Amino acid sequence: MTRLKKPRRLRFSPSVYYYKPRGIPLSGLDEVVLERDELEALKLHDVDELEQIDAAKKMEISQPTFGRIIDRAYKKIARAIIEGKAIRIEKTLE
C-alpha cells in the first residue's frame, strides 16, 4: 500500500495549461503530464532562483522531497522536447 501524498503549499497558478510542438495537430501528439507540485518547484527554483532548501520550505516539504519533485519535472520536460510530445499541466492535484 502506498503512502498518501503530503499536501504541498502551492501558490502559483498558471494561465496556460498546454504546450505543444508547432505545426503538429494536438490530436496527433502524445502528451507528458506535469503535475502542479512539479510546476511550483520549477517556478521556485528556476524562475524565483531559490535554493532547494528555501524552495522546499516555501512548499512546506523536505529538501529531499523537493529534489525528487524537481528531478521528475526536468525529466518530463526533457522527454517532451526530445520526443516531440505535448506538455499538459494538471489543473488540480490528484
C-alpha positions in Angstrom: 0.0 0.0 0.0 1.4 3.4 -1.0 1.7 6.3 1.4 -0.6 9.2 0.9 1.0 12.4 -0.6 1.6 15.1 2.0 -0.2 18.3 1.0 2.1 20.8 -0.6 1.7 24.5 -0.4 1.1 25.6 -4.0 0.8 29.3 -4.7 1.4 29.6 -8.4 -1.5 29.1 -10.8 -0.5 29.2 -14.5 -2.7 30.9 -17.1 -1.7 28.4 -19.8 -2.1 24.6 -19.3 -0.8 23.2 -22.6 2.4 23.5 -24.7 2.9 21.6 -27.9 5.3 21.5 -30.8 4.4 24.0 -33.6 2.8 22.7 -36.7 1.6 19.3 -35.4 -2.1 18.9 -34.5 -2.7 18.1 -30.9 -4.7 15.1 -31.9 -1.5 13.6 -33.3 0.6 14.1 -30.3 1.4 12.0 -27.2 1.5 14.1 -24.0 3.5 14.4 -20.9 1.6 15.5 -17.8 3.3 18.0 -15.5 1.8 17.9 -12.0 1.1 21.2 -10.2 3.8 20.5 -7.5 6.3 19.9 -10.3 5.4 23.2 -11.9 5.6 25.0 -8.5 9.1 23.5 -7.9 10.3 24.7 -11.3 9.0 28.2 -10.7 10.5 28.5 -7.2 13.9 27.1 -8.3 14.4 28.3 -11.8 12.3 31.5 -12.1 12.4 32.8 -8.5 16.0 31.4 -8.3 15.6 30.0 -4.8 18.0 27.3 -3.4 16.4 23.9 -3.0 16.2 24.2 0.8 14.4 27.6 0.6 12.1 26.4 -2.1 11.2 23.3 -0.1 10.4 25.5 3.0 8.0 27.6 0.8 6.3 24.4 -0.3 6.3 23.0 3.3 8.2 19.8 2.3 11.6 18.4 3.0 14.6 19.2 0.7 15.0 15.6 -0.4 11.3 15.6 -1.4 11.8 18.8 -3.3 14.8 17.3 -5.1 12.7 14.3 -6.2 9.9 16.6 -7.4 12.1 18.9 -9.5 14.0 15.9 -10.9 10.7 14.4 -12.2 9.8 17.7 -13.7 13.1 18.1 -15.5 12.8 14.6 -16.9 9.3 15.1 -18.1 10.1 18.4 -19.9 13.3 16.9 -21.4 11.3 13.9 -22.7 8.6 16.2 -24.2 11.2 18.3 -26.0 13.4 15.4 -27.2 10.5 13.2 -28.3 8.2 16.0 -29.6 5.4 15.5 -27.1 2.9 18.0 -25.8 3.1 19.1 -22.2 -0.1 19.3 -20.2 -0.2 21.0 -16.8 -2.6 19.5 -14.3 -5.2 21.9 -13.1 -5.7 20.2 -9.7 -3.7 17.8 -7.6 -4.7 14.2 -7.8 
